[in-house]
Amino acid sequence: YLDEVLRLISSARSSIDIEQQYIIEGGPKTRELLQVLRSRKEEVQIRILVSQAFEEQWEKSVRTLETYELDPYLRAMDLQYFIHLHNKGIIIDRSAVVISSTNWSENSLSRAREAGVLIRSKEVTEYFSEVFDMDWDLGV
């Protein structure tokens, strides 16, 4: 997961859309993801959606993204519609999508057995892009 997502983020030409339950920096793998993402903020559009269902995780996510100067790109999911993000996703340039159980936390990246798939299909990516846009527009 980590190597492929780092490659995708680094190769993005126009946009990076991320939907996660939470994003909590806690070790070298999360630091690497966040540093690479931060390095792209002047070059591509970045949008990050995180659940605010659990206050402590939400606050840690906000602090983490502030540390990496990524908080301007953050919205919280509107809890009226959804509470959890069990299927996490990353959409790159609206041409590739990663659907995964992987959270952006050191535990998930280093010590959990996660599953995910990278899809490079126009139809599939368009579907997930539309879903992301809807969640983004509803975000707070």
trRosetta pair geometry for C-beta under 8 A, 3 or more apart (Angstrom, degrees):
i j d omega theta_ij theta_ji phi_ij phi_ji
1 4 6.3 -75 -152 43 23 103
1 5 5.9 12 163 -13 67 116
1 98 7.8 114 -145 -176 83 139
1 100 6.2 100 -125 -144 124 158
1 102 5.0 122 -165 -52 163 167
1 109 7.1 -131 83 -127 123 75
1 114 6.5 -3 -38 86 152 128
1 116 5.6 82 -103 35 107 142
2 5 6.1 -63 -142 41 24 105
2 6 6.1 25 161 -19 64 109
2 29 5.7 -77 -113 -156 145 110
2 32 7.3 54 -172 86 117 129
2 33 7.0 -102 -139 -66 86 104
2 109 5.8 75 -70 -157 117 111
3 6 5.9 -57 -148 36 27 111
3 7 6.5 27 154 -18 62 106
4 7 5.7 -54 -151 35 33 113
4 8 6.4 32 152 -19 66 106
4 98 7.2 142 116 -100 116 136
4 118 6.0 -111 164 -57 142 142
5 8 5.5 -51 -145 37 34 113
5 9 6.2 34 157 -18 67 105
5 33 6.8 2 111 -120 123 107
5 90 6.2 93 -134 35 104 165
5 98 6.2 -64 -92 3 93 172
6 9 5.9 -54 -144 38 29 109
6 10 6.2 27 157 -17 63 111
6 32 6.8 -27 -98 141 129 108
6 33 6.8 -110 -82 -101 85 63
6 36 5.5 127 -141 1 82 175
7 10 5.8 -62 -147 41 27 110
7 11 6.1 12 160 -10 65 116
8 11 6.0 -68 -143 44 26 102
8 12 6.8 50 155 -52 63 87
8 90 6.8 112 106 122 144 131
8 92 4.7 -131 176 -51 105 157
8 96 6.2 -133 -135 99 121 138
8 98 6.9 -156 10 -29 170 125
8 118 7.8 -161 -66 -129 138 124
9 12 5.9 -28 -156 -11 33 115
9 16 6.0 46 -126 -117 76 143
9 33 7.6 123 -6 -154 162 68
9 36 5.2 97 103 128 134 116
9 37 5.7 -71 -162 -84 143 68
9 40 6.2 -140 169 -15 87 152
9 90 7.8 -60 -67 -177 89 142
9 92 7.2 -125 -79 -102 39 120
10 36 6.0 -62 -66 -168 87 121
10 40 7.4 -145 -107 -68 35 123
11 92 7.3 48 81 176 88 143
12 15 6.6 -120 -173 69 120 25
12 16 5.0 -47 -105 -61 169 97
12 40 6.2 58 59 -162 120 148
12 43 7.8 130 94 105 93 109
12 44 4.8 8 122 -84 117 172
12 92 5.0 -122 -95 -154 95 97
12 93 5.7 -179 -145 -42 72 94
13 44 6.8 129 116 -97 16 116
13 93 5.4 44 43 -98 87 131
14 44 5.7 120 154 -136 12 94
14 45 6.6 1 157 19 64 97
14 93 5.2 94 42 -119 92 81
14 94 7.7 -36 79 13 120 95
15 44 5.7 -171 -80 176 22 104
15 45 4.5 -17 -109 64 83 99
15 46 7.6 169 -157 -78 58 34
15 47 7.6 -3 -167 9 102 98
15 91 7.3 -8 115 108 105 92
15 92 7.3 163 89 -158 64 35
15 93 5.7 138 47 -91 77 37
15 94 6.4 37 60 -23 128 86
16 37 7.0 -158 120 -135 158 90
16 40 6.6 68 -6 110 143 144
16 44 5.7 80 -7 115 93 132
16 45 7.3 -179 29 90 60 54
16 46 5.0 -8 66 -111 101 75
16 47 7.6 175 92 30 57 59
16 90 7.0 -19 -166 -167 83 95
16 91 7.5 156 -156 79 36 56
16 92 6.0 -1 -106 -108 70 68
17 46 7.9 170 -82 -157 38 42
17 47 4.9 -5 -117 64 76 101
17 48 8.0 -180 -159 -78 45 37
17 49 7.9 16 -178 0 85 101
17 89 7.7 -2 110 115 91 98
17 90 7.0 156 83 -157 56 45
17 91 4.2 -1 55 51 107 103
17 129 7.3 122 34 -122 156 70
17 132 4.9 69 153 172 145 154
17 136 7.6 -76 -143 -60 118 133
18 23 7.9 48 136 -69 136 136
18 37 7.9 -11 -34 -127 151 141
18 46 7.6 0 5 -168 107 86
18 47 7.2 179 29 93 66 54
18 48 4.7 -7 67 -115 107 74
18 49 7.0 -174 96 30 58 65
18 89 7.4 180 -148 95 39 56
18 90 5.3 -3 -105 -107 73 79
18 104 7.9 21 179 -33 133 142
19 48 7.9 170 -80 -160 35 46
19 49 4.6 -5 -114 64 75 110
19 50 8.0 -180 -155 -73 46 39
19 85 5.8 -154 152 -149 92 141
19 88 6.2 -173 96 -154 71 57
19 89 4.8 18 47 52 105 89
19 90 7.8 -158 25 -69 66 42
19 132 6.2 -137 -42 -115 127 95
19 135 6.6 45 -112 95 132 157
20 23 5.3 82 88 -55 152 88
20 48 7.4 -20 20 -167 105 91
20 49 7.3 153 27 86 57 61
20 50 5.5 -15 75 -105 84 79
20 51 7.9 -115 109 3 50 81
20 61 7.9 174 95 -129 115 132
20 85 6.2 138 160 98 16 147
20 88 5.1 29 -109 -136 61 116
20 103 6.3 103 -165 -143 104 65
20 104 5.3 -29 -135 8 158 106
21 50 7.1 35 134 -155 17 72
21 51 5.2 -23 -149 22 54 121
21 57 7.3 -26 140 154 86 147
21 84 6.4 -3 -115 -161 108 70
21 85 4.4 -160 -72 60 65 95
21 86 7.4 48 -65 -77 121 32
21 88 6.7 -80 -10 -79 80 106
21 103 5.6 -52 47 -111 108 109
22 50 5.9 72 -110 -161 39 114
22 51 6.9 -64 -56 52 70 86
22 54 7.7 -49 -63 61 131 109
22 57 4.2 -85 -94 174 148 111
22 58 7.2 -109 -111 -72 101 38
22 60 6.8 36 -176 78 125 105
22 61 4.8 -128 -156 -67 77 120
22 103 6.2 17 58 -163 77 120
22 104 7.3 -136 104 59 53 82
22 105 6.8 32 93 -55 101 115
23 30 7.8 150 -174 -156 73 114
23 34 7.6 126 170 -86 118 109
23 48 7.2 -36 -11 -174 151 133
23 50 6.1 -97 2 -95 94 132
23 61 4.9 87 49 -136 72 92
23 64 5.6 -150 115 91 85 140
23 65 6.4 70 85 -57 128 97
23 103 7.8 -161 -89 176 45 80
23 104 4.2 1 -122 80 77 127
23 105 7.6 -164 -144 -60 29 69
24 30 7.0 -41 96 -152 48 161
24 57 7.0 -85 -53 -147 126 74
24 60 4.7 12 -111 135 108 122
24 61 6.2 -71 -66 -78 72 62
24 64 5.5 -160 -126 -48 36 150
24 103 8.0 11 25 148 93 115
24 104 7.1 146 27 104 50 76
24 105 4.7 20 56 -107 98 94
24 106 7.8 -81 100 1 88 79
25 30 4.6 179 -126 122 53 122
25 31 5.9 78 -154 -76 109 64
25 34 5.8 -38 -88 -8 115 155
25 64 4.5 157 0 -138 95 110
25 67 6.7 -91 24 69 149 143
25 68 7.4 143 -53 -35 142 119
25 106 7.9 57 -177 -39 33 99
26 30 5.7 57 33 30 61 147
26 105 6.1 20 23 -165 125 73
26 106 3.9 -110 84 -1 99 122
26 107 7.5 3 79 -18 143 77
27 30 5.8 87 54 21 66 98
27 31 6.8 -121 107 -8 30 99
27 106 3.5 85 22 -116 119 139
27 109 7.8 -162 72 67 116 121
27 110 6.7 -30 90 -22 153 146
28 31 5.5 -57 -142 39 29 115
28 32 6.2 33 160 -24 65 105
28 106 7.8 85 35 -120 51 111
29 32 5.8 -50 -148 31 30 112
29 33 6.7 31 153 -16 62 103
29 106 6.0 131 51 -122 101 68
29 109 4.1 -168 119 125 144 144
29 110 5.8 177 8 -55 145 98
30 33 5.7 -51 -150 36 37 112
30 34 6.2 29 156 -13 68 110
30 64 7.9 -55 157 -156 127 136
30 104 6.0 108 -128 170 97 77
30 105 6.3 -8 -80 -141 136 21
30 106 5.2 -82 -12 -62 117 73
30 109 6.4 -179 -56 11 75 147
31 34 6.0 -63 -146 44 28 106
31 35 6.0 29 158 -21 67 110
32 35 5.8 -54 -140 36 27 110
32 36 6.4 24 161 -15 63 107
33 36 6.2 -63 -152 38 25 105
33 37 6.3 22 154 -16 64 111
33 104 6.1 -140 106 -143 156 108
33 109 7.7 -140 -25 -91 134 153
34 37 5.6 -53 -143 39 32 112
34 38 6.1 36 156 -21 65 105
34 64 7.0 -112 -106 166 151 100
34 67 7.9 25 157 90 148 100
34 68 4.5 -111 169 -90 113 160
34 70 7.1 -120 -156 -8 90 145
34 104 7.8 110 -59 175 91 128
35 38 5.7 -52 -145 36 30 112
35 39 6.4 34 153 -24 62 105
35 68 7.1 -122 -77 -132 43 117
36 39 5.6 -52 -150 31 32 115
36 40 7.0 25 153 -17 62 107
37 40 6.0 -66 -159 34 34 108
37 41 7.3 56 147 -52 64 89
37 46 6.8 104 -177 -130 96 144
37 68 7.1 48 79 151 104 141
37 70 6.4 23 120 -97 117 144
38 41 5.8 -28 -158 -14 41 118
38 68 4.6 -126 -67 177 127 97
38 69 5.9 87 -138 58 113 93
38 70 6.0 -102 -89 -56 81 104
40 43 5.3 -79 -162 50 62 107
40 44 5.2 -16 164 32 106 108
40 46 6.8 119 100 -63 101 121
41 44 7.7 -77 -117 56 18 67
41 46 5.7 -56 -113 5 73 138
41 69 7.1 -129 24 110 170 100
41 70 6.8 -142 -84 -102 135 76
41 73 7.2 -131 -128 -34 107 140
46 70 6.9 -74 122 -147 146 97
46 73 4.4 -6 103 -149 96 159
47 73 5.8 -137 -105 -178 31 93
47 75 7.3 -9 -170 11 90 108
47 132 7.6 119 96 163 128 115
47 136 5.8 2 168 -118 143 134
48 65 6.9 -173 85 -115 158 141
48 70 6.6 53 -5 155 150 112
48 73 5.2 77 9 117 97 95
48 74 4.9 -32 78 -100 107 65
48 75 7.3 158 84 25 56 63
49 74 7.8 143 -91 -156 25 57
49 75 5.5 -24 -105 73 72 89
49 76 7.5 104 -156 -143 67 12
49 77 5.8 76 176 -64 106 82
49 85 7.7 147 114 -84 100 150
49 132 7.3 -167 2 -151 138 81
49 135 5.6 36 -133 130 169 119
49 136 6.2 -114 -65 -86 123 68
49 139 5.8 -122 -118 -92 102 139
50 58 6.9 146 123 -122 115 69
50 61 4.8 171 170 163 163 158
50 74 6.5 -17 11 -155 112 104
50 75 7.9 160 26 84 68 42
50 76 6.2 -46 74 -112 74 59
50 77 7.1 -125 96 -12 27 89
50 85 7.8 -105 -146 9 39 147
51 54 7.5 48 114 17 106 77
51 57 7.6 16 84 103 91 125
51 58 7.2 -101 109 -82 55 95
51 76 7.2 59 -161 -161 18 78
51 77 5.0 -22 -103 29 59 126
51 79 7.8 88 -159 -87 82 86
51 82 7.6 -96 -107 118 106 92
51 83 6.6 66 -154 165 127 42
51 84 6.1 5 -101 -120 165 31
51 85 5.2 -160 -36 -5 116 102
52 55 7.5 31 177 -96 76 47
52 58 4.2 56 -134 -108 67 142
52 76 4.0 13 -31 -158 123 131
52 77 6.6 -166 9 48 80 72
52 79 6.6 -91 68 -49 92 113
52 140 7.9 -60 6 65 146 107
53 57 7.8 2 67 60 73 123
53 58 7.6 159 39 -49 38 114
53 77 7.9 -13 -35 67 89 116
53 79 6.3 138 -88 -111 74 115
53 83 4.5 82 -98 -176 133 85
53 84 6.3 -29 -4 -72 162 62
54 57 4.4 51 86 21 108 111
54 58 6.4 170 82 -16 52 89
55 58 5.6 -59 -145 38 29 113
55 59 6.2 26 160 -18 67 107
56 59 5.9 -55 -147 37 28 108
56 60 6.4 26 155 -15 63 107
57 60 5.7 -55 -145 39 32 110
57 61 6.2 37 153 -23 65 105
58 61 5.6 -55 -150 34 29 113
58 62 6.5 29 153 -18 64 104
58 76 6.8 25 -141 -116 120 122
59 62 5.7 -50 -147 35 33 111
59 63 6.3 32 154 -16 65 106
60 63 5.7 -54 -145 39 32 111
60 64 6.1 36 154 -22 66 106
61 64 5.7 -54 -147 36 29 112
61 65 6.3 21 158 -12 65 108
61 74 7.7 153 139 -145 103 141
62 65 6.0 -61 -147 41 28 105
62 66 6.2 32 153 -22 65 107
62 71 6.4 57 -161 -119 68 115
62 74 7.0 162 -111 121 68 164
63 66 5.6 -53 -146 35 30 114
63 67 6.5 37 153 -25 63 103
64 67 5.7 -53 -155 28 31 115
64 68 6.8 4 156 4 64 108
65 68 6.0 -66 -146 51 35 97
65 70 4.3 -96 -161 80 85 94
65 71 4.4 125 117 -73 103 67
65 73 7.7 -133 -171 58 128 84
65 74 5.3 84 132 -54 167 139
66 69 7.4 28 -173 -79 33 32
66 70 7.8 -99 -55 50 18 62
66 71 4.5 19 -79 -37 63 137
69 72 7.8 -6 172 7 64 100
70 73 5.5 -55 -177 40 71 112
70 74 6.8 87 129 -42 79 101
71 74 5.2 -47 -151 13 47 126
75 136 6.3 110 49 -144 149 62
75 139 3.2 67 145 145 131 140
75 140 6.5 134 -170 57 90 25
76 139 6.0 149 68 -164 38 88
76 140 5.2 -33 64 67 97 81
77 81 7.5 -114 170 66 95 98
77 82 5.6 -65 168 78 134 98
77 83 7.8 156 103 -126 130 16
77 85 6.9 176 -39 -52 153 110
77 135 6.3 -35 -119 -168 89 105
77 138 7.6 22 -159 100 58 103
77 139 6.1 -56 -100 -109 30 83
78 81 5.3 53 90 16 99 104
78 82 7.6 77 74 37 64 72
78 138 4.4 -95 10 149 134 98
78 139 6.1 -140 -31 -102 84 27
78 140 5.7 103 -87 -18 78 101
79 82 7.3 -95 -129 78 37 39
79 83 5.6 46 -143 -99 85 70
80 138 8.0 -123 58 179 104 120
81 138 6.0 3 7 157 148 156
82 85 7.3 76 140 -71 128 68
82 135 7.5 -33 32 -119 136 108
85 88 5.9 74 140 -88 109 67
86 101 7.1 -21 171 -124 70 80
87 99 5.7 -9 -177 -168 106 97
87 100 7.6 124 -162 58 60 25
87 101 7.2 -50 -110 -84 47 57
88 99 7.5 149 78 -157 47 45
88 100 5.3 -37 68 74 95 77
88 101 6.8 104 16 -144 98 13
88 102 6.1 -101 57 68 138 57
88 103 6.5 166 -52 -90 153 46
88 104 7.9 172 -166 -22 154 81
89 97 6.2 -13 -164 -171 109 98
89 98 6.4 160 -150 82 55 60
89 99 5.3 -13 -99 -102 93 62
89 100 7.3 148 -87 24 43 71
89 128 6.1 -151 -170 -171 154 129
89 132 7.1 -123 95 -77 132 113
90 97 7.0 163 83 -153 50 52
90 98 4.5 9 49 46 97 106
90 100 8.0 1 6 17 94 113
91 94 6.2 30 161 -89 115 45
91 96 7.3 158 -155 85 49 50
91 97 4.9 -13 -103 -103 75 85
91 125 6.6 127 -142 -156 103 88
91 128 5.9 179 -83 115 122 113
91 129 5.7 142 -165 -86 159 77
91 132 5.9 -111 4 -19 142 161
92 95 6.7 -56 96 56 74 76
92 96 4.6 -9 56 63 104 100
92 97 7.6 -169 19 -78 70 38
93 96 6.9 42 52 20 91 85
94 125 5.9 122 178 149 52 116
94 126 7.3 53 -177 -89 99 55
94 129 4.9 38 -127 -94 94 149
95 120 6.8 16 150 -145 76 80
95 122 7.4 -22 -132 -97 67 65
95 125 5.8 55 -137 160 14 172
96 118 6.5 -4 -175 -173 106 93
96 119 7.0 160 -157 82 58 49
96 120 5.0 -20 -105 -96 86 79
96 125 6.5 -27 -54 -99 9 133
97 118 7.6 163 86 -153 41 49
97 119 5.1 -14 62 59 88 99
97 124 6.5 -132 37 126 130 98
97 125 4.9 176 -21 -109 110 76
97 128 4.7 87 -126 62 159 156
97 129 7.8 -126 -76 -46 124 76
98 116 5.8 21 180 172 93 125
98 117 7.2 175 -149 86 56 38
98 118 5.2 -23 -97 -98 81 70
98 119 7.7 170 -86 17 31 72
99 116 6.3 177 92 -151 44 77
99 117 5.7 -6 57 55 89 86
99 119 7.0 17 3 -1 103 116
99 128 7.3 -131 -69 -105 108 146
100 114 6.3 45 176 156 101 118
100 115 6.8 -169 -146 101 68 43
100 116 2.8 -9 -103 -102 99 120
100 117 7.3 177 -75 18 72 47
101 114 4.7 -159 78 -153 95 87
101 115 5.4 49 11 47 116 70
101 116 6.6 -138 18 -63 62 81
102 108 5.3 132 -158 154 64 117
102 109 6.7 70 -165 -83 113 63
102 112 7.9 160 -116 81 68 118
102 114 4.2 81 -75 164 80 161
102 116 5.8 -39 -3 -46 110 133
103 107 7.7 9 70 73 118 88
103 108 3.9 164 52 -34 83 164
104 108 7.2 -43 -37 64 7 134
104 109 7.4 30 -140 -46 40 116
105 108 4.7 86 58 10 86 104
105 109 6.8 -172 83 -3 41 91
106 109 5.9 -64 -140 47 30 105
106 110 5.4 -6 172 8 69 123
106 111 7.8 39 134 5 70 102
107 110 6.6 -74 -129 51 17 89
107 111 5.2 -55 -156 50 59 111
107 112 6.0 58 145 -27 76 109
108 111 7.8 -31 -52 52 10 69
108 112 5.0 -35 -129 34 45 133
108 114 6.1 57 -175 -59 86 137
109 112 7.9 42 6 35 18 93
119 124 4.9 -67 145 107 141 147
119 125 6.8 -171 106 -59 100 81
120 125 7.5 7 -143 -44 32 127
121 124 3.9 61 76 19 115 109
121 125 6.1 168 77 -12 56 87
122 125 6.0 -62 -141 42 23 107
122 126 6.1 27 159 -22 62 109
123 126 5.8 -54 -147 33 26 112
123 127 6.7 29 153 -21 61 104
124 127 5.7 -53 -155 31 33 113
124 128 6.6 21 155 -8 67 106
125 128 6.0 -57 -145 43 34 104
125 129 6.0 39 154 -24 67 108
126 129 5.6 -55 -143 37 29 114
126 130 6.4 32 156 -20 63 104
127 130 6.0 -58 -155 33 28 109
127 131 6.6 25 151 -15 64 106
128 131 5.4 -50 -146 37 38 114
128 132 6.2 41 153 -21 67 103
129 132 5.6 -51 -146 37 31 112
129 133 6.3 35 154 -21 64 105
130 133 5.6 -51 -146 35 31 113
130 134 6.5 33 154 -20 63 104
131 134 5.8 -54 -152 34 31 112
131 135 6.4 27 152 -14 65 106
132 135 5.7 -57 -148 40 33 109
132 136 6.0 35 153 -23 68 108
133 136 5.5 -53 -142 37 29 114
133 137 6.2 29 158 -19 64 106
134 137 5.9 -56 -147 37 28 109
134 138 6.4 17 156 -9 63 110
135 138 5.9 -64 -147 45 30 105
135 139 6.3 52 149 -49 64 97
136 139 5.4 -36 -152 3 32 123
